[in-house]
Amino acid sequence: MRRSASLSAPLFLPPPMPHRAVYLASDIHLGAIPAERAAAFRRWLEHAGARADTVVVNGDLFDFWFEYRHAIPAGYARELGALAALVDAGVEVHLTGGNHDWWGGRFLEQEIGVRFHRDPVEMELAGHTTLVAHGDGLGPGDVGYKILKSVLRNPIFVWAFRWLHPDLGARVAGRVSSTEERPAIPPPVDARRAEVLEEWAVGHLGTHPRLDLLTLGHTHWPRLREVGTGRWYLNTGDWVHHCTYAVLEPGKPPALMRWRDGSGEIWQGEGGS
């Protein structure tokens, strides 16, 4: 049940069922955050699974993920088990590929049971017609990254990378990633990119009136902005700096939340509504 939509995104329609909440997060960067932060994310998954019929992780769940034919990156067993437990409990789990983990696929879908989307996808979430996109490479500017993105996702590059031993591949990825070196708050360059993507998203909503919600990640800056009656731009922030997420419920506006001390609270920081 797919058709062309915004940004050539497929439309995913979950099977009819009584609506509960939808929980969304992005940019967890497992493998590059402290163990206690990863444990907090696992508790959040359990919390979400008890309340939601759908969980969406909008890119960069992993700081590095690449599936070889017979190998996957080490270090994520507990989080993969938590995701599988949600699926086994009947929760639909969607992952979108980010700039750190776009190379997911068969293992995540067949062994864990999640739905993996490499490209932006249009979904019906708690009554909201929503475009879900990680955000990397969207909007004007960022030409250098867009060129790099086209190289890293080229089938020839992916084929060649698979010939590297997994240990060597992980070492190369670790040198390229700078997540562990990030300051306590996202740097100004991320804030500027967040503004560019927000304006792009607002413009996209303006030219696609049937969308109620456009949600991005990537910038690590939480943001919820109403751009018209019942229409919203949402950035779910990250778990490197903020531990933020969003909750969608039928008949209610989106809520931008922060996970703190084992429970959720309304996000009151910069970038909130």
Buried (B, 14 or more C-beta within 10 A) or exposed (E): EEEEBBBEBBBBEBEEEEBBBBBBBBBBBBBBBEEEBBEBBBEBBEBBBEBBBBBBBBBBBBBBBBBBEEBBBEBBEBBBEBBBBBBEEEBBBBBBBBBBBBBBBEBBEEEBBBBBBBEBBBBBBBBBBBBBBBBBBBBEEBEEBEEBBEEBBEEEEEEEBBEBEBEEBBEEBBEEBEBEEBEEBBEEEBBEBBBBBBEBBBEBBEEBEEBBBBBBBBBBBBBBBEBEEEBBBBBBBBBBBBBBBBBBBEEEEBBBBBBEEEEBEEBEBEBBB
